[in-house]
Amino acid sequence: MPEPLVSYWTAWNEPDLERVPQHLVVAVTQDVEWNDPTALSVSMSWGATIRRLRVSKPGCRFVIASEIDHHHHRLRYRWDMIHRGRVLMEGLDVVTLDPSAGLICRVDGFFGHPTPIDPDKSGVPDALRREIGGE
């Protein structure tokens, strides 16, 4: 697991909220971009975002829930937010590492699993859908 990713997730789990920026400075670039369904954040405002979440959800931990796939400076993995052994939220991140600095320069996060195709309401054309039992 790349060290910047270890530091990034250590920041999310840091019990001493004053230490969050110390983890982020060795994890992300100055102009890092973070996108998820609830927010778009640029730069070190991440520290404040992490602190707000940690205060609103005391006792929660974030864990990596899959192997980390990687290619061309990109990482993909699943994560869970857990509390007292229960999964409260599942997510998937696609992280981009800056090739020169080796630090995280972008995180695209998704919550939950992809939505299954609804045959009656989907915008996916029939020709592009998988047929069960078909070719």
C-alpha positions as CSV (number, residue, x, y, z in Angstrom):
1,M,0.0,0.0,0.0
2,P,1.6,3.3,-1.0
3,E,2.6,5.5,2.0
4,P,0.5,8.5,0.9
5,L,-2.6,6.2,1.0
6,V,-1.6,4.9,4.5
7,S,-1.3,8.6,5.7
8,Y,-4.6,9.6,4.0
9,W,-6.5,6.8,5.8
10,T,-4.6,7.4,9.0
11,A,-5.9,11.0,8.9
12,W,-9.5,9.7,8.6
13,N,-9.0,7.6,11.7
14,E,-6.9,10.0,13.7
15,P,-8.4,10.3,17.2
16,D,-6.5,13.5,17.9
17,L,-8.2,15.9,15.5
18,E,-5.3,18.5,15.8
19,R,-3.0,15.9,14.2
20,V,-5.1,15.4,11.0
21,P,-3.2,18.0,9.0
22,Q,0.1,16.3,9.9
23,H,-1.1,13.2,8.1
24,L,-2.5,15.0,5.1
25,V,0.6,17.0,4.4
26,V,2.5,13.8,3.6
27,A,-0.5,12.3,1.8
28,V,-1.9,14.8,-0.6
29,T,-0.7,17.6,-3.0
30,Q,-1.4,21.2,-2.2
31,D,-4.1,21.4,-4.9
32,V,-5.6,18.0,-4.3
33,E,-9.2,17.5,-5.5
34,W,-11.7,15.4,-3.7
35,N,-15.1,14.5,-5.2
36,D,-17.8,12.4,-3.6
37,P,-21.7,12.5,-3.8
38,T,-21.9,15.0,-1.0
39,A,-19.0,17.4,-1.7
40,L,-16.3,18.8,-4.0
41,S,-13.3,20.0,-2.0
42,V,-10.0,21.4,-3.2
43,S,-6.8,21.8,-1.3
44,M,-6.3,21.4,2.5
45,S,-9.9,22.1,3.4
46,W,-9.9,18.4,3.7
47,G,-8.7,18.7,7.3
48,A,-11.9,20.6,8.2
49,T,-14.0,18.1,6.4
50,I,-12.4,15.1,8.2
51,R,-12.8,16.9,11.6
52,R,-16.5,17.6,10.9
53,L,-17.2,14.0,10.1
54,R,-15.2,12.7,13.0
55,V,-17.1,15.0,15.4
56,S,-20.5,14.1,13.9
57,K,-19.7,10.3,14.0
58,P,-17.7,9.7,17.1
59,G,-16.3,6.2,17.4
60,C,-16.5,5.4,13.7
61,R,-13.5,3.9,11.9
62,F,-12.7,3.7,8.2
63,V,-11.2,0.4,6.9
64,I,-10.0,-0.8,3.6
65,A,-12.4,-3.6,2.5
66,S,-10.7,-4.9,-0.7
67,E,-7.3,-5.3,-2.2
68,I,-6.0,-2.2,-3.9
69,D,-6.0,-2.4,-7.7
70,H,-3.5,-0.1,-9.4
71,H,-2.3,1.0,-12.8
72,H,-0.9,4.2,-14.3
73,H,-0.7,6.1,-11.0
74,R,-4.3,5.2,-10.2
75,L,-5.6,3.2,-7.3
76,R,-9.0,1.6,-6.8
77,Y,-10.4,0.0,-3.6
78,R,-13.4,-0.4,-1.4
79,W,-13.7,1.0,2.0
80,D,-16.2,0.7,4.9
81,M,-17.1,3.1,7.7
82,I,-17.7,0.9,10.8
83,H,-19.0,1.5,14.3
84,R,-18.9,-1.2,17.0
85,G,-18.4,-3.9,14.4
86,R,-21.3,-2.8,12.1
87,V,-20.8,-1.4,8.6
88,L,-22.6,2.0,8.5
89,M,-21.4,2.9,5.0
90,E,-19.7,1.3,2.1
91,G,-17.7,3.1,-0.6
92,L,-15.3,2.9,-3.5
93,D,-12.5,5.3,-4.2
94,V,-10.5,5.9,-7.3
95,V,-7.3,7.7,-6.3
96,T,-4.8,9.4,-8.6
97,L,-1.2,9.8,-7.5
98,D,0.8,12.8,-8.9
99,P,3.6,11.1,-11.0
100,S,6.3,13.5,-9.9
101,A,5.5,14.0,-6.2
102,G,4.0,10.5,-5.5
103,L,1.3,12.1,-3.4
104,I,-2.5,11.9,-3.9
105,C,-3.7,14.6,-6.3
106,R,-7.3,13.4,-6.7
107,V,-9.9,11.2,-5.0
108,D,-13.1,10.3,-6.7
109,G,-15.4,8.6,-4.1
110,F,-18.6,6.7,-4.5
111,F,-21.0,5.5,-1.8
112,G,-22.5,2.0,-1.9
113,H,-22.5,-0.4,-4.8
114,P,-23.3,0.6,-8.4
115,T,-27.1,0.6,-9.0
116,P,-28.3,-2.6,-10.9
117,I,-29.9,-2.0,-14.2
118,D,-33.7,-1.6,-14.0
119,P,-35.0,-3.1,-17.3
120,D,-37.9,-0.7,-17.3
121,K,-36.2,2.6,-16.4
122,S,-32.6,2.3,-17.4
123,G,-30.9,4.8,-19.7
124,V,-28.5,2.0,-20.8
125,P,-29.4,0.9,-24.3
126,D,-30.6,-2.7,-24.7
127,A,-27.6,-3.5,-27.0
128,L,-25.2,-2.5,-24.2
129,R,-26.8,-4.6,-21.5
130,R,-25.7,-8.1,-20.5
131,E,-28.1,-10.8,-21.2
132,I,-28.2,-13.5,-18.6
133,G,-27.5,-16.8,-20.3
134,G,-26.8,-15.0,-23.6
135,E,-23.6,-14.2,-25.4
